[in-house]
Structure formats: structure tokens, C-alpha cells
């Protein structure tokens, strides 16, 4: 076998599950929970749904945060007159606290 490992179909499926979960932004502890839930076919889907909804809420909160950051940075860039560093509105904006 020249040092190659043989994986079962189940191992490959599990790896795809993990890779897809990571691509969706799930953290390793969440993936562990999902794998545990997936391995028990008699459980209700309610726990999986709750975990997915919680993750979606976190993503949407992060989107709002990033949109606010982009808006503020865009405002700083738009007010830049490209003069000297002493009058740079971007640098000034970075040194002042905006509420």
C-alpha cells in the first residue's frame, strides 16, 4: 500500500461533513455537537435547528457589525482631502472615539 491510508465511506462522509460545516463558519465545538446529533438517528431535529439558528444569528450580527465598520471607514475616506498628514481626516478619525 506504499504508506497510503484506506478510508471507509463513512470516514469520507464525516470529513465532508466537517469541511462543509467549517465552510459555513461553524466552530469546532459546534461541529462536534452536530456530529454527535447526526450520529443519533432517533433524536429530534430540534437541537440541530436550534444550533443552526443560533449560528445564523451570530453571522447576521457580525454582518451588521461589519456593515457599520464599512460605513464608518467609507465616511472617513470620503472626507479625505488628500492634503498633508496634519489635516488627514482618516488619521484624525482613527485617533478620535466615535460613538
SULMO-V233880 format. One record per pair of residues at least 24 apart in sequence whose ideal C-beta (glycine too) atoms are under 10 Angstrom apart, sorted by the first residue. I is the first residue (numbers start at 1). J is the second residue. D is the distance in Angstrom with one decimal. If there is no record, write none. Layout:
I/J/D
I/J/D
This chain:
13/38/9.8
14/38/8.9
14/39/9.4
21/55/9.6
24/52/8.9
24/55/7.6
24/56/9.6
24/59/8.7
25/55/7.0
25/56/9.7
25/58/8.2
25/59/6.2
25/62/8.9
26/51/8.4
26/52/8.8
26/55/6.1
26/58/10.0
27/55/8.6
27/58/9.5
30/54/8.6
30/55/6.5
30/58/9.9
72/98/6.7
